[in-house]
Amino acid sequence: MNREVNLTKRVRTERGTRYCPVAFSANGRVKPDIVLVDDKPEHHAEGSYYLEWYAGAKRVRLSVGKNAADANARRLRKEAELNALNNGVRVVPEKGTGQRSLAGAVALYLADVKLTHNYRELCGSSAQWTPQRMCTGFCSGAGWDGEAGAKSKATAMSIHNNTHSCTFLCGHSWGSVG
């Protein structure tokens, strides 16, 4: 099984659009925007980087973006994956491209807005809302029970994680919770 992965860049040459191999520096890093056209280095700012490898007799190409360093990192990761498969190691597939999806970012934002809204309800009107009031209101209203500590370990951890540092904001000490 082939384990070699080539990094190419699709550029316009005088013979048309071609997949040209990228140029590497002496330390093994990719020279950004430098490709080898007829074994001669040329500067081409246009185009995207592609990974190229063989699955059996079939050539596979995968676009990896316009950033040279990211493309080289993806090449090294793919080589490691093919090497592991060749040695009989089971490989867990990647979850996406390593970039955050828009739907995931929106869901995270909405969850954060909901938490902030809940804090403001505990502290009173939004005009009076401050981080110190948020923490004091939250600690006295939902999980903090004065000297006795948190009502439950799960509640205390939730409060602590969502306020990031209650000790910093209002001076409450969580003690050995967590």
DRENPA-3360 file (N, C-alpha, C; in nm, 2 decimals, always signed):
BEGIN
1 = MNREVNLT = +0.08/-0.12/+0.00/+0.00/+0.00/+0.00/+0.09/+0.12/+0.00 ~ +0.05/+0.22/-0.08/+0.13/+0.35/-0.08/+0.11/+0.43/+0.04 ~ +0.22/+0.49/+0.09/+0.22/+0.57/+0.21/+0.26/+0.71/+0.18 ~ +0.30/+0.74/+0.06/+0.35/+0.87/+0.03/+0.23/+0.97/-0.01 ~ +0.24/+1.09/+0.04/+0.14/+1.19/+0.02/+0.22/+1.31/-0.04 ~ +0.17/+1.35/-0.16/+0.23/+1.47/-0.22/+0.15/+1.59/-0.20 ~ +0.22/+1.70/-0.18/+0.16/+1.83/-0.17/+0.18/+1.91/-0.29 ~ +0.07/+1.95/-0.36/+0.07/+2.02/-0.48/-0.01/+2.15/-0.47;
9 = KRVRTERG = +0.01/+2.23/-0.57/-0.07/+2.36/-0.57/-0.12/+2.37/-0.72 ~ -0.25/+2.40/-0.73/-0.31/+2.42/-0.86/-0.29/+2.56/-0.90 ~ -0.21/+2.58/-1.01/-0.17/+2.72/-1.05/-0.19/+2.73/-1.20 ~ -0.19/+2.85/-1.25/-0.20/+2.87/-1.40/-0.06/+2.89/-1.45 ~ -0.03/+2.81/-1.55/+0.10/+2.82/-1.62/+0.08/+2.86/-1.76 ~ +0.18/+2.87/-1.84/+0.17/+2.90/-1.98/+0.10/+2.79/-2.06 ~ +0.11/+2.67/-2.00/+0.04/+2.55/-2.06/-0.10/+2.53/-2.01 ~ -0.15/+2.62/-1.93/-0.28/+2.60/-1.87/-0.27/+2.58/-1.72;
17 = TRYCPVAF = -0.39/+2.54/-1.66/-0.39/+2.51/-1.52/-0.33/+2.38/-1.49 ~ -0.24/+2.37/-1.39/-0.16/+2.25/-1.36/-0.15/+2.23/-1.21 ~ -0.14/+2.11/-1.17/-0.11/+2.07/-1.03/+0.04/+2.06/-1.02 ~ +0.11/+2.16/-0.96/+0.26/+2.16/-0.95/+0.30/+2.13/-0.81 ~ +0.41/+2.05/-0.80/+0.46/+2.02/-0.66/+0.51/+2.15/-0.60 ~ +0.50/+2.16/-0.46/+0.54/+2.28/-0.39/+0.69/+2.26/-0.37 ~ +0.76/+2.38/-0.34/+0.90/+2.38/-0.31/+0.92/+2.37/-0.15 ~ +1.01/+2.30/-0.11/+1.04/+2.29/+0.03/+1.17/+2.36/+0.06;
25 = SANGRVKP = +1.18/+2.42/+0.18/+1.31/+2.48/+0.22/+1.40/+2.37/+0.28 ~ +1.52/+2.41/+0.32/+1.62/+2.32/+0.37/+1.58/+2.25/+0.50 ~ +1.49/+2.33/+0.58/+1.45/+2.27/+0.71/+1.32/+2.19/+0.70 ~ +1.27/+2.17/+0.58/+1.16/+2.08/+0.55/+1.02/+2.15/+0.55 ~ +1.02/+2.28/+0.57/+0.90/+2.35/+0.56/+0.87/+2.39/+0.42 ~ +0.74/+2.41/+0.39/+0.69/+2.45/+0.26/+0.72/+2.60/+0.24 ~ +0.78/+2.63/+0.12/+0.80/+2.77/+0.09/+0.66/+2.82/+0.03 ~ +0.60/+2.92/+0.10/+0.47/+2.97/+0.06/+0.47/+3.02/-0.08;
33 = DIVLVDDK = +0.38/+2.98/-0.16/+0.35/+3.03/-0.30/+0.47/+3.00/-0.39 ~ +0.56/+2.91/-0.36/+0.66/+2.87/-0.45/+0.64/+2.73/-0.50 ~ +0.62/+2.71/-0.63/+0.60/+2.58/-0.69/+0.71/+2.55/-0.79 ~ +0.72/+2.42/-0.82/+0.81/+2.38/-0.92/+0.74/+2.35/-1.05 ~ +0.77/+2.44/-1.15/+0.72/+2.42/-1.28/+0.83/+2.38/-1.37 ~ +0.83/+2.26/-1.43/+0.94/+2.20/-1.50/+1.07/+2.20/-1.42 ~ +1.06/+2.16/-1.29/+1.17/+2.15/-1.20/+1.24/+2.29/-1.17 ~ +1.17/+2.40/-1.20/+1.22/+2.53/-1.17/+1.13/+2.60/-1.08;
41 = PEHHAEGS = +1.18/+2.66/-0.97/+1.09/+2.73/-0.88/+1.03/+2.86/-0.94 ~ +0.90/+2.87/-0.92/+0.83/+2.99/-0.97/+0.73/+3.04/-0.86 ~ +0.71/+3.17/-0.85/+0.62/+3.23/-0.75/+0.48/+3.23/-0.81 ~ +0.39/+3.17/-0.74/+0.25/+3.18/-0.79/+0.16/+3.20/-0.66 ~ +0.11/+3.32/-0.64/+0.03/+3.35/-0.53/-0.12/+3.30/-0.54 ~ -0.16/+3.28/-0.67/-0.29/+3.23/-0.69/-0.30/+3.08/-0.67 ~ -0.42/+3.02/-0.65/-0.43/+2.88/-0.64/-0.44/+2.83/-0.50 ~ -0.48/+2.70/-0.49/-0.50/+2.63/-0.36/-0.41/+2.51/-0.36;
49 = YYLEWYAG = -0.38/+2.47/-0.23/-0.30/+2.35/-0.21/-0.38/+2.23/-0.21 ~ -0.33/+2.12/-0.26/-0.40/+1.99/-0.27/-0.30/+1.88/-0.22 ~ -0.37/+1.78/-0.15/-0.30/+1.66/-0.11/-0.32/+1.56/-0.22 ~ -0.22/+1.48/-0.25/-0.24/+1.38/-0.36/-0.17/+1.25/-0.31 ~ -0.25/+1.14/-0.32/-0.20/+1.01/-0.28/-0.27/+0.90/-0.36 ~ -0.23/+0.78/-0.35/-0.29/+0.67/-0.42/-0.36/+0.57/-0.33 ~ -0.48/+0.54/-0.36/-0.55/+0.44/-0.29/-0.56/+0.32/-0.38 ~ -0.47/+0.23/-0.37/-0.46/+0.12/-0.47/-0.40/+0.18/-0.59;
57 = AKRVRLSV = -0.47/+0.16/-0.70/-0.42/+0.22/-0.83/-0.49/+0.35/-0.86 ~ -0.58/+0.40/-0.77/-0.65/+0.52/-0.80/-0.59/+0.64/-0.73 ~ -0.57/+0.75/-0.81/-0.51/+0.87/-0.75/-0.62/+0.95/-0.68 ~ -0.60/+1.00/-0.56/-0.70/+1.07/-0.48/-0.64/+1.21/-0.46 ~ -0.72/+1.32/-0.48/-0.68/+1.45/-0.46/-0.78/+1.52/-0.36 ~ -0.72/+1.59/-0.26/-0.81/+1.66/-0.16/-0.76/+1.80/-0.15 ~ -0.85/+1.90/-0.16/-0.82/+2.04/-0.14/-0.80/+2.06/+0.01 ~ -0.69/+2.13/+0.04/-0.66/+2.16/+0.18/-0.64/+2.31/+0.21;
65 = GKNAADAN = -0.68/+2.40/+0.11/-0.69/+2.54/+0.14/-0.57/+2.62/+0.08 ~ -0.56/+2.74/+0.12/-0.46/+2.83/+0.06/-0.34/+2.86/+0.15 ~ -0.34/+2.81/+0.27/-0.24/+2.83/+0.37/-0.13/+2.72/+0.36 ~ -0.01/+2.76/+0.33/+0.10/+2.66/+0.31/+0.13/+2.58/+0.43 ~ +0.14/+2.64/+0.55/+0.17/+2.57/+0.67/+0.06/+2.47/+0.71 ~ -0.07/+2.52/+0.70/-0.18/+2.43/+0.73/-0.18/+2.31/+0.63 ~ -0.15/+2.34/+0.50/-0.15/+2.23/+0.40/-0.04/+2.13/+0.43 ~ +0.08/+2.17/+0.48/+0.18/+2.08/+0.51/+0.15/+2.00/+0.63;
73 = ARRLRKEA = +0.08/+2.06/+0.73/+0.04/+1.99/+0.85/-0.06/+1.88/+0.81 ~ -0.15/+1.91/+0.72/-0.25/+1.81/+0.68/-0.18/+1.69/+0.60 ~ -0.07/+1.73/+0.52/+0.00/+1.63/+0.45/+0.07/+1.53/+0.55 ~ +0.13/+1.59/+0.65/+0.20/+1.50/+0.75/+0.10/+1.41/+0.83 ~ -0.02/+1.47/+0.86/-0.12/+1.39/+0.92/-0.17/+1.28/+0.83 ~ -0.19/+1.31/+0.71/-0.24/+1.20/+0.61/-0.13/+1.09/+0.59 ~ +0.00/+1.13/+0.59/+0.10/+1.03/+0.58/+0.10/+0.94/+0.70 ~ +0.08/+1.00/+0.82/+0.08/+0.92/+0.94/-0.04/+0.82/+0.94;
81 = ELNALNNG = -0.15/+0.87/+0.89/-0.27/+0.79/+0.88/-0.25/+0.67/+0.79 ~ -0.19/+0.70/+0.67/-0.16/+0.59/+0.57/-0.06/+0.49/+0.63 ~ +0.04/+0.54/+0.70/+0.14/+0.46/+0.76/+0.08/+0.37/+0.86 ~ -0.01/+0.42/+0.95/-0.08/+0.34/+1.05/-0.17/+0.23/+0.98 ~ -0.24/+0.27/+0.88/-0.32/+0.17/+0.81/-0.24/+0.06/+0.75 ~ -0.12/+0.10/+0.70/-0.03/+0.00/+0.64/+0.02/-0.10/+0.74 ~ +0.03/-0.05/+0.86/+0.08/-0.14/+0.97/-0.03/-0.20/+1.05 ~ -0.15/-0.20/+1.00/-0.26/-0.27/+1.06/-0.33/-0.20/+1.18;
89 = VRVVPEKG = -0.30/-0.07/+1.20/-0.36/+0.00/+1.31/-0.49/+0.06/+1.27 ~ -0.59/+0.04/+1.35/-0.72/+0.10/+1.32/-0.72/+0.25/+1.34 ~ -0.77/+0.33/+1.24/-0.76/+0.47/+1.25/-0.90/+0.53/+1.26 ~ -0.92/+0.62/+1.36/-1.05/+0.68/+1.38/-1.06/+0.80/+1.28 ~ -1.16/+0.81/+1.20/-1.17/+0.92/+1.11/-1.19/+1.05/+1.17 ~ -1.14/+1.16/+1.11/-1.14/+1.29/+1.16/-1.29/+1.34/+1.16 ~ -1.32/+1.42/+1.26/-1.45/+1.48/+1.26/-1.45/+1.62/+1.19 ~ -1.47/+1.61/+1.06/-1.47/+1.74/+0.98/-1.33/+1.78/+0.94;
97 = TGQRSLAG = -1.31/+1.91/+0.92/-1.19/+1.96/+0.86/-1.11/+2.03/+0.97 ~ -1.15/+2.02/+1.09/-1.08/+2.09/+1.20/-1.13/+2.24/+1.21 ~ -1.22/+2.28/+1.14/-1.28/+2.41/+1.14/-1.41/+2.40/+1.21 ~ -1.45/+2.51/+1.28/-1.58/+2.51/+1.35/-1.69/+2.54/+1.25 ~ -1.80/+2.46/+1.26/-1.91/+2.48/+1.17/-1.99/+2.60/+1.21 ~ -2.06/+2.66/+1.12/-2.15/+2.78/+1.15/-2.26/+2.74/+1.25 ~ -2.32/+2.62/+1.23/-2.43/+2.58/+1.31/-2.37/+2.55/+1.46 ~ -2.25/+2.50/+1.47/-2.20/+2.48/+1.60/-2.16/+2.61/+1.67;
105 = AVALYLAD = -2.11/+2.70/+1.60/-2.08/+2.84/+1.65/-2.21/+2.91/+1.70 ~ -2.31/+2.90/+1.62/-2.44/+2.96/+1.66/-2.50/+2.90/+1.78 ~ -2.49/+2.76/+1.79/-2.54/+2.69/+1.91/-2.47/+2.73/+2.03 ~ -2.33/+2.74/+2.02/-2.25/+2.79/+2.13/-2.29/+2.93/+2.18 ~ -2.30/+3.02/+2.08/-2.34/+3.15/+2.11/-2.47/+3.16/+2.18 ~ -2.57/+3.09/+2.13/-2.71/+3.09/+2.19/-2.71/+3.04/+2.33 ~ -2.63/+2.93/+2.36/-2.62/+2.88/+2.49/-2.56/+2.98/+2.59 ~ -2.45/+3.05/+2.54/-2.39/+3.16/+2.62/-2.49/+3.27/+2.65;
113 = VKLTHNYR = -2.57/+3.31/+2.55/-2.66/+3.42/+2.57/-2.77/+3.38/+2.67 ~ -2.81/+3.25/+2.66/-2.91/+3.20/+2.76/-2.86/+3.20/+2.90 ~ -2.73/+3.16/+2.92/-2.67/+3.16/+3.05/-2.66/+3.31/+3.10 ~ -2.62/+3.40/+3.02/-2.60/+3.54/+3.06/-2.74/+3.60/+3.10 ~ -2.84/+3.56/+3.02/-2.98/+3.61/+3.05/-3.02/+3.55/+3.19 ~ -2.99/+3.43/+3.22/-3.03/+3.37/+3.35/-2.96/+3.44/+3.46 ~ -2.83/+3.48/+3.44/-2.75/+3.55/+3.55/-2.82/+3.68/+3.57 ~ -2.85/+3.75/+3.46/-2.91/+3.89/+3.48/-3.05/+3.88/+3.55;
121 = ELCGSSAQ = -3.12/+3.77/+3.53/-3.25/+3.76/+3.60/-3.22/+3.75/+3.75 ~ -3.12/+3.67/+3.79/-3.09/+3.65/+3.93/-3.04/+3.78/+4.00 ~ -2.97/+3.87/+3.92/-2.91/+3.99/+3.97/-3.00/+4.11/+3.97 ~ -3.11/+4.10/+3.90/-3.20/+4.22/+3.89/-3.20/+4.27/+3.75 ~ -3.22/+4.40/+3.73/-3.23/+4.46/+3.60/-3.09/+4.46/+3.53 ~ -3.09/+4.47/+3.40/-2.97/+4.46/+3.33/-2.89/+4.59/+3.35 ~ -2.95/+4.70/+3.39/-2.88/+4.83/+3.41/-2.79/+4.82/+3.53 ~ -2.83/+4.73/+3.63/-2.76/+4.71/+3.75/-2.66/+4.59/+3.75;
129 = WTPQRMCT = -2.66/+4.53/+3.63/-2.58/+4.40/+3.62/-2.43/+4.43/+3.62 ~ -2.35/+4.37/+3.70/-2.21/+4.37/+3.70/-2.16/+4.23/+3.73 ~ -2.04/+4.20/+3.69/-1.99/+4.06/+3.73/-2.00/+4.03/+3.87 ~ -1.97/+4.13/+3.96/-1.98/+4.10/+4.10/-2.12/+4.07/+4.15 ~ -2.22/+4.15/+4.09/-2.36/+4.12/+4.13/-2.40/+3.99/+4.07 ~ -2.35/+3.96/+3.95/-2.39/+3.83/+3.89/-2.35/+3.71/+3.98 ~ -2.22/+3.72/+4.03/-2.17/+3.61/+4.11/-2.24/+3.61/+4.25 ~ -2.25/+3.72/+4.31/-2.32/+3.73/+4.44/-2.46/+3.68/+4.43;
137 = GFCSGAGW = -2.53/+3.73/+4.33/-2.67/+3.68/+4.31/-2.68/+3.54/+4.28 ~ -2.59/+3.49/+4.20/-2.60/+3.35/+4.16/-2.56/+3.26/+4.28 ~ -2.46/+3.30/+4.35/-2.42/+3.22/+4.46/-2.52/+3.21/+4.57 ~ -2.59/+3.33/+4.60/-2.69/+3.33/+4.70/-2.82/+3.27/+4.65 ~ -2.85/+3.27/+4.52/-2.98/+3.22/+4.47/-2.98/+3.09/+4.42 ~ -2.87/+3.03/+4.37/-2.88/+2.90/+4.31/-2.76/+2.81/+4.33 ~ -2.75/+2.77/+4.46/-2.64/+2.67/+4.48/-2.55/+2.70/+4.59 ~ -2.54/+2.83/+4.63/-2.45/+2.86/+4.74/-2.53/+2.87/+4.87;
145 = DGEAGAKS = -2.49/+2.81/+4.97/-2.56/+2.80/+5.09/-2.48/+2.85/+5.21 ~ -2.43/+2.97/+5.20/-2.35/+3.04/+5.30/-2.23/+2.95/+5.34 ~ -2.21/+2.93/+5.47/-2.10/+2.86/+5.53/-2.10/+2.71/+5.50 ~ -2.22/+2.66/+5.47/-2.24/+2.52/+5.45/-2.19/+2.47/+5.31 ~ -2.16/+2.56/+5.22/-2.11/+2.53/+5.09/-2.22/+2.51/+4.99 ~ -2.19/+2.45/+4.88/-2.28/+2.43/+4.77/-2.39/+2.33/+4.81 ~ -2.51/+2.35/+4.76/-2.62/+2.25/+4.78/-2.59/+2.12/+4.73 ~ -2.52/+2.11/+4.62/-2.48/+1.98/+4.56/-2.35/+2.00/+4.48;
153 = KATAMSIH = -2.27/+1.90/+4.47/-2.15/+1.90/+4.40/-2.17/+1.94/+4.25 ~ -2.27/+1.88/+4.19/-2.30/+1.91/+4.05/-2.34/+2.05/+4.03 ~ -2.42/+2.11/+4.12/-2.46/+2.25/+4.11/-2.34/+2.34/+4.13 ~ -2.26/+2.31/+4.22/-2.14/+2.39/+4.25/-2.05/+2.39/+4.13 ~ -2.03/+2.27/+4.07/-1.94/+2.26/+3.95/-2.00/+2.34/+3.83 ~ -2.13/+2.34/+3.82/-2.20/+2.41/+3.71/-2.18/+2.56/+3.73 ~ -2.20/+2.60/+3.86/-2.19/+2.75/+3.89/-2.04/+2.79/+3.87 ~ -1.95/+2.71/+3.91/-1.81/+2.74/+3.90/-1.76/+2.75/+3.76;
161 = NNTHSCTF = -1.80/+2.65/+3.67/-1.77/+2.65/+3.53/-1.83/+2.77/+3.46 ~ -1.95/+2.80/+3.49/-2.02/+2.91/+3.42/-1.97/+3.05/+3.46 ~ -1.93/+3.07/+3.58/-1.89/+3.20/+3.62/-1.74/+3.21/+3.61 ~ -1.67/+3.11/+3.58/-1.52/+3.10/+3.55/-1.44/+3.10/+3.68 ~ -1.47/+3.20/+3.77/-1.40/+3.21/+3.89/-1.47/+3.29/+3.99 ~ -1.55/+3.23/+4.07/-1.64/+3.29/+4.17/-1.55/+3.36/+4.27 ~ -1.44/+3.30/+4.31/-1.35/+3.35/+4.41/-1.30/+3.49/+4.36 ~ -1.27/+3.50/+4.23/-1.22/+3.62/+4.18/-1.32/+3.73/+4.18;
169 = LCGHSWGS = -1.45/+3.70/+4.15/-1.55/+3.80/+4.13/-1.61/+3.85/+4.27 ~ -1.64/+3.76/+4.36/-1.70/+3.80/+4.48/-1.64/+3.75/+4.61 ~ -1.53/+3.67/+4.60/-1.47/+3.62/+4.72/-1.52/+3.49/+4.78 ~ -1.62/+3.43/+4.72/-1.67/+3.30/+4.77/-1.57/+3.20/+4.74 ~ -1.54/+3.11/+4.84/-1.45/+3.01/+4.82/-1.52/+2.88/+4.80 ~ -1.49/+2.80/+4.70/-1.56/+2.68/+4.67/-1.50/+2.56/+4.75 ~ -1.39/+2.58/+4.82/-1.33/+2.48/+4.90/-1.29/+2.36/+4.82 ~ -1.33/+2.24/+4.86/-1.29/+2.11/+4.80/-1.39/+2.07/+4.70;
177 = VG = -1.48/+2.15/+4.65/-1.58/+2.11/+4.55/-1.51/+2.09/+4.42 ~ -1.54/+1.97/+4.36/-1.48/+1.95/+4.23/-1.37/+1.85/+4.23;
% end
